[in-house]
């Protein structure tokens, strides 16, 4: 479970979750990094900020942001020290920041604009820009005198501008540490912690059938723990459980200890997916129902929805749980509704709720 850090969790502009870490966790030591020839830890732990990145995220405010918040050292920008104590997130992103008035005065004295073409206030644009820039790191360092030599890869750091600007040998070394940290190093401690935590809960939960969401980025220990504790897994055809399944899962091969479902709250309902990603939907139809070259209707008509839902009902999984939207798609009375209106949650948009 990730820790949010020192930022106020109730603040919409608080520290992003990717800057948290798992707990419990086996960290990467300074000695491990130095053994790989990684000495410049500031380069990996501090936000990687270049003039191009400043322009991308602050636009018309780039010059005043650079003068007010940043200082140039060794060819790139660093956030001024007065905005880093106790943390950048609490100094710049939190609701109770004290720099706003001084910054607006600074803009006025510089003769700068106080409103963007999109109508955003300078303070709002600065917070939005720094919230993104703070995530442009490779490693997260622990705080505290007794933990200063412990580090964690920032989740998804291999996709950051900071990582991509590293030398090839350093990219290779960091990628190796990243994969070990998330997919191997933690297995033993996470397994023992899960068994210690879940066993008494399940023992006390008489008469309840427990299901677990085990799709996406899942450590290798999860399947074994769920199997040992009799927790049902989740199978969604559009999100194959393993890479060997190909583009789509095979409902006829689902295990008994699983819940089969055509969609869930964190993804597009069946009709919306069919019409938004029609090329992929067509490949599924040709594989399971049609013949190559057959034209597949762009709208997820009741007959199409019925065929897909029936496949899930026929799977060996002990349960089939379909979202209400997918069941309503079987009826011509409700099938004409705009399908995107039926989406519950969009994980890529923090403010999207049904």
Secondary structure as GFF3:
##gff-version 3
##sequence-region A 1 354
A	DSSP	three_ten_helix	17	19	.	.	.	ID=ss1
A	DSSP	beta_strand	28	29	.	.	.	ID=ss2
A	DSSP	alpha_helix	30	35	.	.	.	ID=ss3
A	DSSP	alpha_helix	41	45	.	.	.	ID=ss4
A	DSSP	alpha_helix	51	58	.	.	.	ID=ss5
A	DSSP	three_ten_helix	59	61	.	.	.	ID=ss6
A	DSSP	alpha_helix	62	69	.	.	.	ID=ss7
A	DSSP	beta_strand	70	73	.	.	.	ID=ss8
A	DSSP	beta_strand	76	79	.	.	.	ID=ss9
A	DSSP	three_ten_helix	81	83	.	.	.	ID=ss10
A	DSSP	alpha_helix	88	88	.	.	.	ID=ss11
A	DSSP	pi_helix	89	93	.	.	.	ID=ss12
A	DSSP	alpha_helix	100	110	.	.	.	ID=ss13
A	DSSP	alpha_helix	122	133	.	.	.	ID=ss14
A	DSSP	beta_strand	139	141	.	.	.	ID=ss15
A	DSSP	beta_strand	150	153	.	.	.	ID=ss16
A	DSSP	three_ten_helix	157	159	.	.	.	ID=ss17
A	DSSP	alpha_helix	161	164	.	.	.	ID=ss18
A	DSSP	alpha_helix	168	180	.	.	.	ID=ss19
A	DSSP	pi_helix	181	185	.	.	.	ID=ss20
A	DSSP	alpha_helix	187	204	.	.	.	ID=ss21
A	DSSP	alpha_helix	221	229	.	.	.	ID=ss22
A	DSSP	beta_strand	233	236	.	.	.	ID=ss23
A	DSSP	three_ten_helix	243	245	.	.	.	ID=ss24
A	DSSP	three_ten_helix	251	253	.	.	.	ID=ss25
A	DSSP	beta_strand	258	261	.	.	.	ID=ss26
A	DSSP	alpha_helix	270	276	.	.	.	ID=ss27
A	DSSP	alpha_helix	278	288	.	.	.	ID=ss28
A	DSSP	alpha_helix	302	313	.	.	.	ID=ss29
A	DSSP	beta_strand	319	320	.	.	.	ID=ss30
A	DSSP	alpha_helix	324	328	.	.	.	ID=ss31
A	DSSP	three_ten_helix	339	342	.	.	.	ID=ss32
###
